[in-house]
Structure formats: structure tokens, C-alpha cells
Amino acid sequence: MRPRASSPVTRRAVRVRGTVQGVGFRPAMYRLAKAVGVGGLVRNDRHGVWLEIEGSQEAVAQFIKALPRAAPPSARIESVATWEKEVRGDRDLVIAASTDDHST
């Protein structure tokens, strides 16, 4: 399932809103990240789930496309928004502590 790493590295922020906390969403995103070969972070905040996904353009696109199917059965995704971020060199996905201060 890993795409070729031939394309430039990119980083995308991903905001997921809905019933995505307390349902195993972050571990599911960790498994998906491992499967497609991306790094970054995932955390809960007051708006839902915040992810930053980094890897080849193909891998990041594959992650975002697969995200709804990879969500746990009890999750209910209302919206997913993405935008470009600055590359940081992350190779593994980190499940970060929940926070209340993320405003996006």
C-alpha cells in the first residue's frame, strides 16, 4: 500500500469535525499513517481532531482519500478540511496530547 517516494515531500493540515473523539479515531489515523508511509501528528482539540500529515505528495493524497474509510465505525465525520503547511521532516505519526488551545 506504500506509494513510491518519487514526488516532493509535502505537509498538509487536516481538520476533522464531527463525532471523532472518544471513538478510537487517533489510533485509527496512526494505523493509516503507518500503512501509507506518512508522518506528522494527530491530536484532539475543542474543534475535533487536528492532523498534520507529511510525506510524498502521493502518500499524503492517499492518506486524505482513505481517512473516511479508516475511521472507526462509531465515528461520524461531518467535515474534513485541508491546507498546505511547511514541511518539518516528520517521518512517523505522533499521537499528541489533547489540547484546548488550537483555534483552527
DSSP file (Angstrom, degrees, kcal/mol; ACC not computed):
  #  RESIDUE AA STRUCTURE BP1 BP2  ACC     N-H-->O    O-->H-N    N-H-->O    O-->H-N    TCO  KAPPA ALPHA  PHI   PSI    X-CA   Y-CA   Z-CA
    1    1 A M              0   0    0      0, 0.0    34,-0.0     0, 0.0     0, 0.0   0.000 360.0 360.0 360.0 -11.8    0.0    0.0    0.0
    2    2 A R        -     0   0    0      1,-0.0    34,-0.1    32,-0.0    35,-0.1  -0.583 360.0-138.9 -74.5 126.5    3.0    2.3    0.2
    3    3 A P        -     0   0    0      0, 0.0    53,-0.1     0, 0.0     2,-0.1  -0.371  32.7 -85.7 -77.1 163.8    3.3    4.6   -2.8
    4    4 A R        -     0   0    0      1,-0.1     3,-0.5    -2,-0.1    54,-0.2  -0.421  30.7-133.8 -65.7 145.0    6.7    5.4   -4.4
    5    5 A A  S    S+     0   0    0      1,-0.2    -1,-0.1    -2,-0.1     4,-0.1  -0.126  72.4 114.9 -91.8  37.2    8.5    8.2   -2.7
    6    6 A S        +     0   0    0     -2,-0.1    -1,-0.2     2,-0.1     3,-0.1   0.719  55.7  77.8 -83.3 -21.8    9.3    9.9   -6.0
    7    7 A S  S    S-     0   0    0     -3,-0.5     3,-0.1     1,-0.1     0, 0.0  -0.452  94.6 -84.5 -87.8 161.9    7.3   13.1   -5.6
    8    8 A P        -     0   0    0      0, 0.0    49,-1.2     0, 0.0     2,-0.2  -0.203  50.5-100.0 -60.1 154.3    8.4   16.1   -3.5
    9    9 A V  E     +A   56   0A   0     47,-0.2     2,-0.3    48,-0.1    47,-0.2  -0.554  46.1 179.4 -76.8 140.2    7.6   16.0    0.2
   10   10 A T  E     -A   55   0A   0     45,-3.0    45,-2.1    -2,-0.2     2,-0.4  -0.931  19.1-147.7-136.9 160.2    4.6   17.9    1.3
   11   11 A R  E     -AB  54  85A   0     74,-0.6    74,-2.6    -2,-0.3     2,-0.4  -1.000  14.5-171.9-132.3 131.9    2.8   18.6    4.6
   12   12 A R  E     -AB  53  84A   0     41,-2.6    41,-2.8    -2,-0.4     2,-0.3  -0.978  18.2-139.0-125.3 134.8   -1.0   19.1    4.9
   13   13 A A  E     -AB  52  83A   0     70,-3.1    70,-1.6    -2,-0.4     2,-0.4  -0.714  21.8-163.4 -82.7 143.4   -3.0   20.2    7.9
   14   14 A V  E     -AB  51  82A   0     37,-2.8    37,-2.6    -2,-0.3     2,-0.6  -0.980   8.0-165.6-134.3 119.7   -6.3   18.3    8.2
   15   15 A R  E     -AB  50  81A   0     66,-2.8    66,-2.2    -2,-0.4     2,-0.5  -0.931   8.1-170.8-105.1 120.3   -9.2   19.4   10.4
   16   16 A V  E     -AB  49  80A   0     33,-2.8    33,-2.7    -2,-0.6     2,-0.3  -0.959   4.4-172.6-114.7 124.1  -11.8   16.7   11.0
   17   17 A R  E     + B   0  79A   0     62,-2.4    61,-3.2    -2,-0.5    62,-1.5  -0.863  39.8  56.5-116.0 150.8  -15.0   17.7   12.7
   18   18 A G  E    S- B   0  77A   0     -2,-0.3     2,-1.5    29,-0.3    59,-0.2  -0.944 105.4 -18.7 134.7-155.0  -17.9   15.5   14.0
   19   19 A T  E    S+ B   0  76A   0     57,-2.4    57,-1.9    -2,-0.3    -2,-0.1  -0.704  86.6 127.3 -87.7  87.2  -18.1   12.7   16.4
   20   20 A V        +     0   0    0     -2,-1.5     2,-0.4    55,-0.2     5,-0.3   0.281  43.0  84.4-129.7   6.4  -14.3   11.9   16.3
   21   21 A Q  S    S+     0   0    0     -3,-0.2    28,-0.0     1,-0.2    23,-0.0  -0.917  93.2  15.0-115.1 141.6  -13.3   12.0   20.0
   22   22 A G  S    S+     0   0    0     -2,-0.4    -1,-0.2     1,-0.0    -3,-0.0   0.663 103.2  91.9  76.3  16.0  -13.6    9.0   22.4
   23   23 A V  S    S-     0   0    0     -3,-0.2    51,-0.3    49,-0.0    52,-0.2   0.289 107.0 -95.3-123.6   7.3  -14.1    6.6   19.5
   24   24 A G  S  > S+     0   0    0     50,-0.1     4,-1.6    -4,-0.1     5,-0.1   0.724  77.3 140.4  85.0  22.5  -10.5    5.4   18.7
   25   25 A F  H  >  +     0   0    0     -5,-0.3     4,-2.2     2,-0.2     5,-0.2   0.924  66.2  51.2 -67.1 -46.4  -10.0    8.0   15.9
   26   26 A R  H  > S+     0   0    0      1,-0.2     4,-2.1     2,-0.2    -1,-0.2   0.929 110.9  47.3 -62.2 -46.7   -6.4    8.9   16.7
   27   27 A P  H  > S+     0   0    0      0, 0.0     4,-2.2     0, 0.0    -1,-0.2   0.878 111.0  53.4 -61.4 -34.3   -5.2    5.2   16.9
   28   28 A A  H  X S+     0   0    0     -4,-1.6     4,-2.1     1,-0.2    -2,-0.2   0.895 109.2  48.3 -65.0 -39.0   -7.0    4.6   13.6
   29   29 A M  H  X S+     0   0    0     -4,-2.2     4,-2.6     2,-0.2    -1,-0.2   0.851 108.5  54.8 -69.4 -33.9   -5.2    7.5   12.0
   30   30 A Y  H  X S+     0   0    0     -4,-2.1     4,-2.3     2,-0.2    -2,-0.2   0.936 108.9  47.4 -62.0 -46.6   -1.9    6.2   13.4
   31   31 A R  H  X S+     0   0    0     -4,-2.2     4,-2.1     1,-0.2    -2,-0.2   0.908 112.7  49.0 -62.1 -42.1   -2.5    2.8   11.7
   32   32 A L  H  X S+     0   0    0     -4,-2.1     4,-2.1     2,-0.2     5,-0.2   0.918 109.3  52.4 -63.4 -43.4   -3.4    4.5    8.4
   33   33 A A  H  X>S+     0   0    0     -4,-2.6     5,-2.0     1,-0.2     4,-1.7   0.912 110.4  48.1 -59.5 -43.3   -0.3    6.7    8.5
   34   34 A K  H  <5S+     0   0    0     -4,-2.3    -1,-0.2     1,-0.2    -2,-0.2   0.898 110.6  52.7 -62.6 -40.6    1.9    3.6    9.0
   35   35 A A  H  <5S+     0   0    0     -4,-2.1    -2,-0.2     1,-0.2    -1,-0.2   0.869 118.7  33.1 -65.9 -37.9    0.1    1.8    6.1
   36   36 A V  H  <5S-     0   0    0     -4,-2.1    -1,-0.2    -5,-0.1    -2,-0.2   0.569 111.4-114.4 -98.8  -9.4    0.7    4.7    3.6
   37   37 A G  T  <5 +     0   0    0     -4,-1.7    19,-0.3    -5,-0.2     2,-0.3   0.910  63.7 136.4  82.7  44.4    4.0    5.9    4.9
   38   38 A V      < -     0   0    0     -5,-2.0    55,-0.4    17,-0.1    -1,-0.2  -0.835  33.3-157.5-118.4 161.0    3.4    9.4    6.2
   39   39 A G  E     +C   54   0A   0     15,-3.0    15,-2.6    51,-0.4     2,-0.4  -0.554  38.5  93.1-119.2-171.9    4.5   11.2    9.4
   40   40 A G  E     -Cd  53  93A   0     52,-2.1    54,-2.0    13,-0.2     2,-0.3  -0.973  66.2 -64.9 130.7-141.6    3.2   14.1   11.4
   41   41 A L  E     -Cd  52  94A   0     11,-2.0    11,-2.3    -2,-0.4     2,-0.3  -0.983  25.3-160.8-149.8 158.5    0.9   14.4   14.3
   42   42 A V  E     +Cd  51  95A   0     52,-2.1    54,-2.4    -2,-0.3     2,-0.3  -0.992  22.1 159.0-140.4 135.4   -2.7   13.8   15.4
   43   43 A R  E     -C   50   0A   0      7,-2.3     7,-3.0    -2,-0.3     2,-0.3  -0.990  36.1-117.7-151.3 156.9   -4.5   15.3   18.4
   44   44 A N  E     +C   49   0A   0     52,-0.4    55,-2.2    -2,-0.3     2,-0.3  -0.718  37.8 165.0 -87.9 146.6   -7.9   16.1   19.8
   45   45 A D  E >   -C   48   0A   0      3,-2.3     3,-1.5    -2,-0.3    55,-0.2  -0.876  55.8 -78.3-147.5-175.5   -8.8   19.7   20.5
   46   46 A R  T 3  S+     0   0    0     53,-0.4    54,-0.1    -2,-0.3     3,-0.1   0.627 127.4  50.0 -66.2 -11.3  -12.0   21.6   21.2
   47   47 A H  T 3  S-     0   0    0      1,-0.2     2,-0.4    55,-0.2    -1,-0.3   0.517 121.3 -92.7-102.5  -7.9  -12.9   21.6   17.5
   48   48 A G  E <  S- C   0  45A   0     -3,-1.5    -3,-2.3   -31,-0.1     2,-0.4  -0.979  78.5 -11.1 137.5-125.4  -12.5   17.8   16.8
   49   49 A V  E     -AC  16  44A   0    -33,-2.7   -33,-2.8    -2,-0.4     2,-0.5  -0.960  53.5-160.6-119.3 135.3   -9.3   16.2   15.5
   50   50 A W  E     +AC  15  43A   0     -7,-3.0    -7,-2.3    -2,-0.4     2,-0.4  -0.957  14.1 178.6-113.8 128.0   -6.3   18.1   14.2
   51   51 A L  E     -AC  14  42A   0    -37,-2.6   -37,-2.8    -2,-0.5     2,-0.4  -0.951  20.2-164.0-125.5 149.2   -3.7   16.3   12.0
   52   52 A E  E     -AC  13  41A   0    -11,-2.3   -11,-2.0    -2,-0.4     2,-0.5  -0.975  19.3-167.9-127.0 119.7   -0.6   17.4   10.2
   53   53 A I  E     -AC  12  40A   0    -41,-2.8   -41,-2.6    -2,-0.4     2,-0.4  -0.916   5.8-177.2-115.9 129.6    0.4   14.8    7.6
   54   54 A E  E     +AC  11  39A   0    -15,-2.6   -15,-3.0    -2,-0.5     2,-0.3  -0.985  29.4  84.7-132.5 136.5    3.8   14.8    5.9
   55   55 A G  E    S-A   10   0A   0    -45,-2.1   -45,-3.0    -2,-0.4   -17,-0.1  -0.971  78.6 -21.1 168.6-163.6    5.2   12.6    3.2
   56   56 A S  E  >  -A    9   0A   0    -19,-0.3     4,-2.7    -2,-0.3     5,-0.3  -0.279  65.7-111.1 -62.4 155.9    5.4   12.3   -0.6
   57   57 A Q  H  > S+     0   0    0    -49,-1.2     4,-2.3     1,-0.2     5,-0.2   0.894 119.7  50.7 -56.8 -39.5    2.5   14.0   -2.4
   58   58 A E  H  > S+     0   0    0    -54,-0.2     4,-2.4     2,-0.2    -1,-0.2   0.917 110.9  47.4 -64.9 -43.5    1.1   10.6   -3.4
   59   59 A A  H  > S+     0   0    0      2,-0.2     4,-2.5   -55,-0.2    -2,-0.2   0.909 112.7  48.4 -66.8 -41.7    1.2    9.3    0.2
   60   60 A V  H  X S+     0   0    0     -4,-2.7     4,-2.4     2,-0.2     5,-0.2   0.925 113.0  48.0 -64.4 -44.1   -0.4   12.4    1.6
   61   61 A A  H  X S+     0   0    0     -4,-2.3     4,-2.3    -5,-0.3    -2,-0.2   0.898 111.6  50.8 -62.6 -39.9   -3.1   12.3   -1.0
   62   62 A Q  H  X S+     0   0    0     -4,-2.4     4,-2.2     2,-0.2    -2,-0.2   0.908 109.8  50.5 -64.0 -42.3   -3.7    8.6   -0.4
   63   63 A F  H  X S+     0   0    0     -4,-2.5     4,-1.5     2,-0.2    -2,-0.2   0.948 111.9  46.3 -59.4 -50.5   -4.0    9.3    3.4
   64   64 A I  H  < S+     0   0    0     -4,-2.4    -2,-0.2     1,-0.2    -1,-0.2   0.893 113.6  48.9 -63.3 -40.6   -6.5   12.0    2.9
   65   65 A K  H  < S+     0   0    0     -4,-2.3     4,-0.3     1,-0.2    -1,-0.2   0.887 116.1  43.1 -65.0 -38.6   -8.6    9.9    0.5
   66   66 A A  H  X S+     0   0    0     -4,-2.2     4,-2.0     1,-0.2     3,-0.4   0.639  88.9  92.9 -83.0 -14.9   -8.6    6.9    2.8
   67   67 A L  H  X S+     0   0    0     -4,-1.5     4,-1.0     1,-0.2     3,-0.3   0.880  84.3  48.4 -51.0 -50.5   -9.3    8.8    6.0
   68   68 A P  H  4 S+     0   0    0      0, 0.0     3,-0.4     0, 0.0    -1,-0.2   0.893 114.8  45.9 -60.9 -37.3  -13.1    8.5    6.0
   69   69 A R  H  4 S+     0   0    0     -3,-0.4    -2,-0.2    -4,-0.3    -3,-0.1   0.784 111.4  53.0 -73.4 -26.7  -12.9    4.7    5.3
   70   70 A A  H  < S+     0   0    0     -4,-2.0    -1,-0.2    -3,-0.3    -3,-0.1   0.595  84.8 108.7 -85.0 -11.7  -10.2    4.3    8.0
   71   71 A A  S  < S-     0   0    0     -4,-1.0   -46,-0.1    -3,-0.4   -47,-0.0  -0.311  83.0 -95.6 -64.5 148.2  -12.3    6.0   10.7
   72   72 A P    >   -     0   0    0      0, 0.0     3,-1.7     0, 0.0    -1,-0.1  -0.259  35.6-110.1 -60.8 153.2  -13.7    3.8   13.5
   73   73 A P  T 3  S+     0   0    0      0, 0.0    -2,-0.1     0, 0.0    -3,-0.0   0.804 117.2  53.2 -57.6 -31.7  -17.3    2.6   12.9
   74   74 A S  T 3  S+     0   0    0    -51,-0.3     2,-0.2     2,-0.0   -50,-0.1   0.547  88.2 100.9 -84.7  -5.1  -18.6    4.7   15.7
   75   75 A A    <   -     0   0    0     -3,-1.7     2,-0.4   -52,-0.2   -55,-0.2  -0.512  56.0-160.6 -75.6 147.4  -17.0    7.9   14.3
   76   76 A R  E     -B   19   0A   0    -57,-1.9   -57,-2.4    -2,-0.2     2,-0.5  -0.904   7.5-155.7-130.4 102.6  -19.3   10.3   12.4
   77   77 A I  E     +B   18   0A   0     -2,-0.4   -59,-0.3   -59,-0.2     3,-0.1  -0.679  17.4 175.0 -83.5 123.2  -17.3   12.7   10.2
   78   78 A E  E     -     0   0A   0    -61,-3.2     2,-0.3    -2,-0.5   -60,-0.2   0.800  67.1  -4.6 -93.4 -36.8  -19.1   15.9    9.5
   79   79 A S  E     -B   17   0A   0    -62,-1.5   -62,-2.4     2,-0.0     2,-0.4  -0.993  49.7-160.1-157.1 152.5  -16.4   17.7    7.6
   80   80 A V  E     -B   16   0A   0     -2,-0.3     2,-0.4   -64,-0.2   -64,-0.2  -0.986  16.0-179.6-133.8 122.9  -12.7   17.4    6.5
   81   81 A A  E     -B   15   0A   0    -66,-2.2   -66,-2.8    -2,-0.4     2,-0.3  -0.957   3.9-173.1-122.1 143.2  -10.7   20.5    5.5
   82   82 A T  E     +B   14   0A   0     -2,-0.4     2,-0.3   -68,-0.2   -68,-0.2  -0.959   7.8 169.1-134.2 153.0   -7.1   20.5    4.4
   83   83 A W  E     -B   13   0A   0    -70,-1.6   -70,-3.1    -2,-0.3     2,-0.1  -0.980  39.6 -84.3-156.7 162.3   -4.5   23.1    3.6
   84   84 A E  E     -B   12   0A   0     -2,-0.3     2,-0.3   -72,-0.2   -72,-0.2  -0.364  41.4-177.3 -70.8 142.5   -0.8   23.4    3.0
   85   85 A K  E     -B   11   0A   0    -74,-2.6   -74,-0.6    -2,-0.1     2,-0.3  -0.858  36.5 -86.1-130.5 167.8    1.7   23.6    5.8
   86   86 A E        -     0   0    0     -2,-0.3     2,-0.1   -76,-0.1   -76,-0.1  -0.599  48.9-109.0 -77.1 135.1    5.5   24.0    6.0
   87   87 A V        +     0   0    0     -2,-0.3    -1,-0.1     1,-0.1   -76,-0.1  -0.397  35.7 178.2 -64.3 136.5    7.5   20.7    5.8
   88   88 A R        -     0   0    0     -2,-0.1    -1,-0.1     2,-0.1   -48,-0.0   0.495  47.2-108.1-119.4 -10.2    9.1   19.8    9.1
   89   89 A G        +     0   0    0      1,-0.2     2,-0.2   -50,-0.0    -2,-0.1   0.640  56.5 162.9  92.5  14.3   10.8   16.5    8.3
   90   90 A D        +     0   0    0      1,-0.2   -51,-0.4   -51,-0.1    -1,-0.2  -0.504  13.9 173.4 -71.1 131.8    8.4   14.2   10.3
   91   91 A R        +     0   0    0     -2,-0.2     2,-0.3     1,-0.1    -1,-0.2   0.623  63.9  47.1-110.4 -21.5    8.7   10.6    9.3
   92   92 A D  S    S-     0   0    0    -52,-0.1   -52,-2.1   -53,-0.0     2,-0.5  -0.899  83.4-116.3-120.2 151.0    6.4    9.0   12.0
   93   93 A L  E     -d   40   0A   0    -55,-0.4     2,-0.4   -54,-0.3   -52,-0.2  -0.755  29.1-155.8 -86.5 129.9    3.0   10.0   13.1
   94   94 A V  E     -d   41   0A   0    -54,-2.0   -52,-2.1    -2,-0.5     2,-1.0  -0.893  13.6-138.1-106.4 132.4    2.8   11.0   16.8
   95   95 A I  E     -d   42   0A   0     -2,-0.4   -52,-0.2   -54,-0.2     2,-0.1  -0.817  33.9-158.5 -87.2 105.1   -0.4   10.8   18.8
   96   96 A A        -     0   0    0    -54,-2.4   -52,-0.4    -2,-1.0     3,-0.1  -0.418  22.4 -89.6 -86.4 159.0   -0.1   14.1   20.6
   97   97 A A        -     0   0    0    -54,-0.1    -1,-0.1    -2,-0.1     0, 0.0  -0.319  50.9 -97.5 -63.1 147.3   -1.8   15.1   23.9
   98   98 A S        -     0   0    0    -55,-0.1     2,-0.3    -3,-0.1   -53,-0.2  -0.299  45.5-168.9 -62.6 151.5   -5.2   16.7   23.6
   99   99 A T        -     0   0    0    -55,-2.2   -53,-0.4    -3,-0.1     3,-0.1  -0.956  29.6-154.6-142.2 160.5   -5.3   20.4   23.8
  100  100 A D  S    S+     0   0    0     -2,-0.3   -55,-0.1   -55,-0.2    -1,-0.1   0.444  84.1  71.7-108.3  -5.5   -7.9   23.2   24.2
  101  101 A D        +     0   0    0    -56,-0.0     2,-0.6   -55,-0.0    -1,-0.1   0.342  58.7 112.1-103.5   8.1   -6.0   26.0   22.5
  102  102 A H        -     0   0    0      1,-0.1   -55,-0.2    -3,-0.1   -56,-0.1  -0.712  42.9-171.8 -83.6 122.5   -5.9   25.1   18.8
  103  103 A S              0   0    0     -2,-0.6    -1,-0.1     1,-0.2    -2,-0.0   0.465 360.0 360.0 -98.4  -1.2   -8.0   27.7   17.1
  104  104 A T              0   0    0      0, 0.0    -1,-0.2     0, 0.0   -89,-0.0   0.464 360.0 360.0 -97.8 360.0   -8.3   26.4   13.5
